Amino acid sequence: MAPGHPGEVRGRRPGPADHHPLERRGGRPVTHRAEESTVVGSDLVLENITYVAGRTLLDDVSLTFPAGKVTALSGPSGSGKTTLLSIAGGLLEPTQGTTSYADASMWQGTGDPRPDIAFVLQVYGLVPILSARENVSIALRARGVEPALADEEAEVALGRFGISDLGDRQVEELSGGQMQRVACARGFVVGAGILLADEPTSELDEGNRGVVLAELRAEAARGSVVVVATHDPAVVDACDVHFALDEGRLVGG
Ligand SMILES: Nc1ncnc2c1ncn2[C@@H]1O[C@H](COP(=O)(O)OP(=O)(O)OP(=O)(O)O)[C@@H](O)[C@H]1O
């Protein structure tokens, strides 16, 4: 762990999310708000999670992703990280066990995620024929933000990841690393209470990895639950909390 970095929240840091568009429209679904000296947020709690799809992919995993911290989820390829994030985010119903955030289950019965959660997907999930700005903007428009404001905030989010100059480019024309930064901008722009990022730095050079890590910390400093699945020891070291999976079982943390 990195001692004393901003994820170890002692006081509230101003950041981009202080003027978040979901707040500006008065409808931000996040149930917590950082105060001057205390972060008040809900933890994301997983209890006895088992997931079976032909075979057991997750086996009785219990852990808490704390609010106000950046948590690393590591493990070899195929160990179950993406499956666990999918259950934590309400995309998959666990075969057994429960998820809980702000007094409600993450599983809503449909596989549609709650509006107070944002993802950075391992495979990006971008719309190839839309521009980088449009790909970011739709995350806000889908949450009811007026289009002009959503576009304005998308521009700001692209700037956070150093790709303002790519706003008008169709994402199918971008490099893997550029697409990954667009995917980060789309996840981070929401200012959600939970941010689940699946290998968000896998295509990035050291400098851009540092940018993403700083943004993850900024999200946590607002009181959000921030989880990053990663193979990268440097990313694990930069996180506040660490859980490790192996063959669907929790083996460390
Ligand atoms: N829908 C599914 N049905 C059956 N098996 C699946 C399904 N989804 C994932 N798996 C399997 O579950 C295991 C865990 O996959 P998962 O993607 O969660 O691992 P991971 O730790 O995220 O891997 P990576 O680091 O390579 O992304 C793998 O063996 C995978 O093949």
The ligand as an ORCA input file, in Angstrom:
! r2SCAN-3c Opt
* xyz 0 1
  N     -20.669    -17.102    -18.422
  C     -19.719    -17.989    -18.158
  N     -19.944    -19.299    -18.269
  C     -18.994    -20.200    -18.008
  N     -17.749    -19.886    -17.615
  C     -17.459    -18.609    -17.491
  C     -18.403    -17.573    -17.738
  N     -17.804    -16.367    -17.528
  C     -16.546    -16.648    -17.157
  N     -16.331    -17.974    -17.130
  C     -15.103    -18.649    -16.695
  O     -14.939    -18.293    -15.352
  C     -13.569    -18.185    -15.023
  C     -13.319    -16.809    -14.426
  O     -13.442    -15.828    -15.451
  P     -13.216    -14.298    -15.144
  O     -13.373    -13.571    -16.437
  O     -14.070    -13.902    -14.012
  O     -11.692    -14.310    -14.681
  P     -10.679    -13.098    -14.515
  O      -9.954    -13.324    -13.248
  O     -11.378    -11.798    -14.679
  O      -9.703    -13.336    -15.745
  P      -8.830    -12.287    -16.605
  O      -7.779    -11.750    -15.688
  O      -8.252    -13.136    -17.700
  O      -9.761    -11.235    -17.130
  C     -12.812    -18.445    -16.322
  O     -12.372    -19.794    -16.296
  C     -13.844    -18.229    -17.394
  O     -13.565    -19.019    -18.508
*
